[in-house]
Amino acid sequence: MRQIKLLLILPFILTLYACGSKSLHCNLHVIDLMKQRGIYLPNTTANGIDKYLQTSPKWYRITRLQNGKLNHASAYEEARKGKTVLATYNTGTAANGHIVMIYGKKKMQWSSTFKASVPYASGSVKGRKASITLLSQQFSAAKEPKMSYYVYKDK
């Protein structure tokens, strides 16, 4: 009986341990933002959400630039037009990833770490209260190879 209870609460525990410490977590913040927009995301970790986005017919991934870098301008333009755009970092391991929603109401700004203009994003880092900051304050440039932008097809 005890093992059954543990199996029932294990997904909830894994959800809480994504993206940070003991308070607000990036995955929960983005899931809440999507609920407010009437968009479904699974109640899972940032890595789990990224895996869902990869296969969902309701989302598409923004193609990278020819040099392999993220196409920040396309992500920003889609968000500026009112589309829902998410940026994800999937570690590819059991370690926590990260997820944010791109904010299209502020102009992109130069990031010396990404060596590109990047959009603003709404997210929670390491359990801190969610805020709108430059993408480069949400993700380190070293994570870019494992990052993706996704756009919701309907909104």
ZIRA-V46446 format. One record per backbone hydrogen bond with DSSP energy under -0.5 kcal/mol. NH is the residue of the N-H (numbers start at 1). CO is the residue of the C=O. E is the energy in kcal/mol with one decimal. If there is no record, write none. Layout:
nh: <NH:NH>
co: <CO:CO>
e: <E:E>
This chain:
nh: <5:6:7:8:9:10:11:13:14:15:16:17:18:20:24:29:30:31:32:33:34:35:36:37:37:38:39:44:49:50:51:52:53:54:55:55:56:59:60:62:65:68:72:75:76:77:78:79:80:81:82:83:85:86:87:88:89:90:91:98:100:101:102:103:104:109:111:112:115:116:118:120:121:122:123:123:126:127:128:131:133:133:135:137:138:138:139:143:144:146:147:148:150:151:152:153>
co: <1:2:3:4:5:6:7:9:10:11:12:13:15:17:127:25:26:27:28:29:30:31:32:33:34:35:34:42:45:46:47:48:49:50:51:52:52:56:151:149:69:65:70:71:72:73:74:75:76:77:79:78:83:150:100:148:98:146:89:89:87:122:85:120:102:118:116:110:111:111:109:103:133:101:121:131:19:19:125:123:121:131:119:134:134:135:135:140:141:143:144:88:86:60:84:58>
e: <-2.0:-2.0:-2.3:-1.8:-1.7:-1.6:-0.5:-2.2:-2.5:-2.0:-1.8:-1.2:-1.1:-0.6:-0.9:-2.4:-2.5:-2.6:-2.2:-2.3:-2.5:-2.3:-2.1:-0.9:-0.6:-1.4:-3.1:-1.8:-2.6:-2.3:-2.2:-2.0:-2.8:-2.0:-0.9:-1.0:-1.6:-1.1:-2.1:-2.3:-2.7:-2.2:-1.4:-1.9:-2.6:-2.6:-2.3:-2.1:-2.9:-1.7:-1.6:-2.3:-0.6:-2.6:-2.2:-2.7:-2.6:-2.0:-0.6:-1.9:-2.2:-2.1:-2.8:-2.8:-0.6:-2.2:-2.3:-0.5:-1.5:-1.2:-3.0:-0.7:-3.1:-3.4:-0.6:-2.1:-0.9:-0.8:-2.0:-2.2:-2.3:-0.7:-2.6:-2.4:-0.6:-1.5:-2.2:-1.8:-1.5:-2.0:-1.9:-2.0:-2.7:-2.8:-2.7:-3.0>
